[in-house]
Amino acid sequence: MTRDPEPGGAFVFDLVDDAEGPADPSGGAGAGGSDDGPGDRAADGPGAEGEGAGPVQPPARDRGRYLRVVGPVAALLAVVLGTGLAVEGVRDGARMERVREVPGGVVDLSVPLEQTWEWRGDVGPEQTADDWPMTVVAVLGGSIVFPSDEDVVALDPASGDLLWTVPLGDNPICGPLGAVHWGEVTARRLTCVAGPPLARVARVIEADGTVSAERTLDAADDARYGSVRPGPDGLLVRARRVGPPDAVDVSAARCTDDGCTGTVEDGRDLTLRAEEVGTGEVRWTVTVPFRPTGADLCTGWYESSWSGGNQNRTYDSTIDAESFGGTVTDGLVQLQGCGVESAVTPDGVVFGLDQDPGTWGVTDLRGGGYAVFEGDGRTVLRDAAGDVVGETEGYLTQATADDGTAPEVLLTTTEEERSAVEPDGTTLWTDDTAGVWQLFLARVGRTAVVQTMAGLEGLDLRTGETLWETVDSEQVGFGVRAFTDGRFVMLSDMFGGGPAMRVVDPVSGDVLWERALPGADVRTGPWADPDSALVAVAGHVVQITAGGVRGLG
């Protein structure tokens, strides 16, 4: 009989002897009682060796025992082989279903990806020639969603079919949207604001394209509470500077053609307010107090102001202590600006108020909670309410692509060492690999693929052992994105000199296949196709450009 294996183990067979059989009708002993072995045969006649010899047959007195042994064993082997294949099929099916739900998850990377469909049209908000080319989209449910002209469009990642369209109106802005090169693109729902300046309409769009909330905004609220932006989880957020204009003190700051030095000692605070789209009810309001800030961080370095204007001027030698910008994901509103650098959760929890601007950062952890890197070199792990659940030395990173298996492992780095930690900060191991900068590209089970300043590295997450490494830093750009099907890892290098798609075995580092993107030449060096990138949607790879979308499979 068989015994079920442990997950990933082999099948186990228990061989059981037959019970004592009946007496042979010819007068010989029953099964197990013959003096002749089971291999005995007649010396002559059919079955003897030589011309015309047929298959070896057991003697008549043992044929019953032979059939009792061989027949069940053959049947057992057939059942076991079939069961093994069935179990393997179930496991593979479970793997495919699992990777459909995880970041960077792709159903199959074992064969080169080819273009399977194409949709042509504008992708992302309207941009000027001076803007950095950036495609912003959202993965909403199982579809790829993006603004296109005056609409929001959703496509089926498997077929490219148009799933739904929501007309918005003039000058639409939607969020949370992610720049596919840099940030998180997954969202539960979208908030969009569109229409003429005095009659802007806010809408919440669900994953199936239905509008679950809608309100015409009061234009006077912009002056009272600040410019409006789409917020996380179906909210609107407004922000503005508060306090007397003469509160700004730039006397200790100096600017030359080479940049700004010194400190902006005082300035105005910032108030951030979250509203329900449908009713206008205020969910929460927080005030971020001004903190003294290095003059080099008060030059309007962020890409766009909160009011939506693009930073097309050069601010390197000009103090701008008033403007501010921000990025919105489903888990955080991150504020940038002179003296008010901070992050706010969808529930109004504020991070960074006790940190010096420019020395800290916060990451929204996929497993729940937040990792706050503090200026003293620690990462503090906090839950959704902001309470501390653990801490670790160094800068903490999570895998950009993960196969969804347990247990989850995170990596931290300092100038002297690297560690693997659990989500509560418990250290699993530490080695002497130095270097603060490294990118945790992918986790496949207990194996990691990491990008360092030197190149790529395969890492055993159980021990810290380096499994393989490549020293090709000039061929690996800093904009690498990773994908996994739970067996292999695909690296998409849109900015380096390497191929746009390279699939490796995470354990050995062997390259399974590599190629350029459809419709593109082999990589020609840094900054090739900066407006094109790949994203995983419900297990499918989708190529996003400013002028259209392609499915790869």
Beta strands, then each sheet from edge to edge (+ up, - down):
strand 1: 2-3
strand 2: 12-13
strand 3: 115-120
strand 4: 136-140
strand 5: 143-148
strand 6: 151-155
strand 7: 162-167
strand 8: 173-175
strand 9: 178-179
strand 10: 186-187
strand 11: 190-194
strand 12: 201-205
strand 13: 211-216
strand 14: 227-230
strand 15: 235-242
strand 16: 253-256
strand 17: 259-264
strand 18: 269-276
strand 19: 282-288
strand 20: 293-294
strand 21: 324-328
strand 22: 333-337
strand 23: 342-344
strand 24: 350-351
strand 25: 361-364
strand 26: 370-373
strand 27: 378-382
strand 28: 388-393
strand 29: 395-397
strand 30: 401-402
strand 31: 410-413
strand 32: 418-421
strand 33: 427-431
strand 34: 439-444
strand 35: 447-451
strand 36: 455-460
strand 37: 466-471
strand 38: 481-484
strand 39: 489-492
strand 40: 501-504
strand 41: 511-515
strand 42: 533-537
strand 43: 540-545
strand 44: 548-552
sheet 1: 1+ 2-
sheet 2: 3+ 44- 43+ 42-
sheet 3: 7+ 6- 5+ 4- 9+
sheet 4: 7+ 6- 5+ 4- 10-
sheet 5: 8+ 11- 12+ 13-
sheet 6: 14+ 15- 18+ 19-
sheet 7: 16+ 17- 20+
sheet 8: 21+ 22- 23+ 24-
sheet 9: 25+ 26- 27+ 28-
sheet 10: 29+ 31- 32+ 33-
sheet 11: 30+ 34+ 35- 36+ 37-
sheet 12: 38+ 39- 40+ 41-
end
